């Protein structure tokens, strides 16, 4: 349903930091405000609660009526190097599974790679939730969906690259 027009412009709610901060505390997380000139506001938080895993939620200046939940991950250099030892078929299988893993409803992603045929050494998974559907329940679901997508990507990397990394004599791990 489109938003109502007022005085020739689309009306927009503005999502403020305080309710999101409160929701994160309700979820058992520990939000920390972070200054960034790129965003209206930015919170870093642990998810799952009390873990060492850090995620972010932010408000874009161009869309103040929404929040973006994101997680960034670096892939261990040993896993990325193991990609070069794979056969063409194994590389195709990795790319196909990685793509299907990332193509989820409401999820956007970015792979840090200079060439689509290479192995990305970093990735980012995010989802945006707009104010007309922003409740504690919906927010928790968005955070959880981003987190589980991140885990599925990590599993994909390990499934396809960990054995190759072991064969070239390096232990495989994934870091934040």
QUIUR-V131577 format. One line per field, one symbol per residue. ss: DSSP state (a for helix, b for strand, c for the rest). A space follows every 50 residues. Layout:
# QUIUR-V131577
ss = ???
This chain:
# QUIUR-V131577
ss = ccccbbccbbccccccaaaaaaaaaacccccbbcccccbbbbbbbbcccc cccbbbbbbbccbbbbbbbbbbbbbcaaaaaaaccccaaaaaaaaaaaaa aacccccbbbbbcccccccccbbbbbbbbbaaaccaaaaaaaaaaaaaaa aaaaaaaaaaaaaaaaaccccccbbc
